[in-house]
Amino acid sequence: MSDRLNRIYTRSGDKGTTGLADGRRVEKYHPRIEALGDIDELNSSLGVLIAELGPDDTLHSFLPGLQHDLFDLGGELAMVDVQYWVLDDAAISALEQQLDSLNAELPALREFILPGGNRVSALCQQSRSLCRRAERRLVELAQLESVNPHALGYINRLSDLLFVCARVLARRGDGQEVYWQARNKR
């Protein structure tokens, strides 16, 4: 391993800019940096969820892989005008297969669901909402600059998968999903 990461601080961002992979500096509020930040925040929230689940949980078989995909996506976003994309149709298909497999075990959804039921389900819903924000940032960035077209589909499908995971988690043990009720019916 190189010495590249031995020194954490560089002072190069002290004036409000940050470096992209090509060496170009942009403002820390640039849409590309906003998208990178939201992907990073989503990845961090997935890390918390995974830590809460533990290594023997059935969802642990694929959730860490999602973190690696998100890290890859962050790398893609850091490389402007580079057409080397890790996320592709196969990555989206893998999400869809996992989604279909988990969803097949759940009853049909007839009501809106609120985040909750138990801690891990609420954490998963929090990751889902962060995923939706990251998706909005990616859409915004794609209007301005080149973005992997598969990234938008991947992030959209990931939020669906996280929703289904939250449903699975809410039903664990003696838990149950929390259904929204209109104000006049509470």
Disulfide bonds with the S-S distance in Angstrom:
none
